[in-house]
Amino acid sequence: MTTLSIEQIASQLPGLITQLAPGDEIVVTADGKPVAKVTPVAAEEKPKRRLGSAKGILTIVSEDDDHLQDFAEYM
């Protein structure tokens, strides 16, 4: 945790934000008292994939060799 006054953070803010890592925080003080906290925004978590979530959307063809006949001359 880093503690800076409003004056200090005003002059250093762009550099401080680029160096802010997950879990870090900067406490901003005014007259020696904490008034704000700067923390990085947590990355958005992707929802976990569930088994069967594509049911009804995808069709899996077990015998898929029929379309290959069109490409026989290239193989």
C-alpha positions as a printed Julia matrix, in Angstrom:
75×3 Matrix{Float64}:
   0.0     0.0     0.0
   1.29    3.41   -1.0
   0.18    6.6     0.73
   0.37    9.91   -1.12
  -1.01   13.39   -0.57
  -3.41   14.97   -3.06
  -0.57   17.17   -4.32
   1.74   14.19   -4.86
  -0.85   12.09   -6.66
  -1.89   15.0    -8.9
   1.59   15.23  -10.38
   2.24   11.46  -10.58
  -1.18    9.98  -11.43
  -0.53    8.78  -15.02
   2.63    6.93  -14.0
   1.06    5.48  -10.87
  -1.93    4.1   -12.77
   0.25    2.31  -15.33
   2.28    0.71  -12.52
  -0.75   -0.34  -10.46
  -0.86   -4.14  -10.24
  -3.68   -6.41   -9.05
  -3.83   -6.28   -5.27
  -2.06   -2.91   -5.07
  -3.75    0.16   -3.68
  -2.87    3.81   -3.27
  -4.31    5.76   -0.34
  -4.77    9.48   -1.02
  -4.5    11.8     1.97
  -5.55   15.38    2.64
  -4.07   17.07    5.69
  -2.61   13.7     6.71
  -6.01   11.96    6.76
  -7.02    9.27    4.24
  -9.7    10.55    1.85
  -9.63    8.13   -1.09
  -8.27    4.8    -2.24
  -7.11    4.01   -5.8
  -7.23    0.33   -6.77
  -7.08   -1.46  -10.12
 -10.32   -2.68  -11.65
 -10.59   -6.46  -11.47
 -10.51   -8.23  -14.82
 -13.9    -9.41  -15.98
 -14.22  -13.14  -15.47
 -15.58  -15.18  -18.32
 -18.39  -17.53  -17.38
 -17.34  -21.16  -17.18
 -18.46  -23.36  -20.03
 -21.01  -25.95  -19.1
 -21.38  -29.39  -20.59
 -24.34  -29.41  -22.96
 -24.58  -25.63  -23.33
 -24.62  -25.93  -27.16
 -27.38  -28.53  -27.19
 -29.81  -27.7   -29.98
 -27.4   -25.19  -31.52
 -24.85  -27.56  -33.05
 -25.48  -30.69  -35.03
 -22.77  -33.33  -35.09
 -22.92  -35.62  -38.08
 -21.43  -39.03  -37.39
 -20.91  -39.95  -41.07
 -19.27  -36.83  -42.43
 -17.44  -38.34  -45.42
 -20.1   -37.48  -48.02
 -18.94  -33.9   -48.49
 -15.35  -35.07  -49.06
 -16.33  -36.56  -52.44
 -16.46  -33.01  -53.83
 -12.77  -32.62  -52.98
 -11.56  -36.03  -54.24
  -9.67  -34.51  -57.18
  -7.65  -32.29  -54.82
  -6.61  -35.07  -52.45
